[in-house]
Amino acid sequence: MKIYVTNVREDEVQFINAWQEAHGEHEVAYTTDMLTLETIQKLDGFDAVNILQLNQISTDVFGALANKGIHIMNLRNVGIDNLDLAAAKEFGFQVSNVPSYSPNAIAEHAVMLMMRALRRTPESDARIAAHDFRWAPTIARELRMQTVGVIGTGRIGRVVIDILQGFGAKVIVYDLHRSNADLEAQGLYVDTLDELYAQADIITLHMPETAANHHIINAATLAKMRPRTILVNVSRGGLVDVDAVLTALADGKLAFYALDTYEGEFGIFNADWRDKKLPDARLEQLLARPDVLVTPHIAFYTETAVSEMVNQSLDAGVAFYNGELPSQNVEL
């Protein structure tokens, strides 16, 4: 089997090479380039393509791949909104993603952001860098004294809950499906988001973005939160109305906003902007505030997670090739 891997980052190369060494019966070629109509012209004799979410795959691309005899597409990430799924089905493709590569990586990052917010480290780091070693006014709060509201109790949300309970925090949770028997037995579920907003000192988001929950954090929901609430978003940028958050921070309603995902992040995150002007004024406003902490979509970014993304996606391609249906199969 011949597999063509596109959009390859430097940190993925060691794991691609290790997989190739362990699977000598298959041939892997890789490139840093996107998969485009032009690059497809080089793919004679290949059986599968392996891509990342940032590569938009249109009807024309699916058609060009099919003309080359390629009907297997494997993504090294969760999201599939870059694909024209109707076209994938029309041209007879089998598609896979990696729905879970390391829930722990993202959960640990979320809790780290909470800890930094509670310890007010952006403020204290700036003071220390300026050689101001006074304690006040950056007195901190302790995690064990907080009520943390976890919205979304899937794989990542459940790991977040475990970590928080290890610190001794009180945890309350909300999930539209409320399907976890263990959390139910512990009495952690609240019936409505309004209950969670009214009780939580920290709110952390762990859900996919849908049309129904776009900007679920907005002026109306922020108004229902406790004073000095800390908001953490490591899920999807579109869950949060940033303009409403900036207003809530300015008014003192929110104490802190920590984010790893941002609605306008595409083309900005994972790029070097040191000598260029950022094209997003709202992001500039966030970065300028001492009560905001931005990380550039790196919650997932661990050796374990990147290894899993590479290995699971390549394994899924082989499974399709062998007539099997991997657990990562995407229903079309």
Secondary structure, DSSP 8 states (H G I E B T S, - for coil): -EEEE-S--HHHHHHHHHHHHH-TTSEEEE-SS---HHHHTT-TT--EEEE-TTS-B-HHHHHHHHHTT--EEEESSS--TTB-HHHHHHTT-EEE--S-S-HHHHHHHHHHHHHHHHHTHHHHHHHHHTT----TT-----GGG-EEEEE--SHHHHHHHHHHHHHT-EEEEE-SS---HHHHHHT-B-SSHHHHHHH-SEEEE-S---TTTTT-BSHHHHHTS-TTEEEEE-S-GGGB-HHHHHHHHHHTSEEEEEES--TT-TTTTTS--TTS--S-HHHHHHHH-TTEEE--S-TT-SHHHHHHHHHHHHHHHHHHHTT---TTEE--
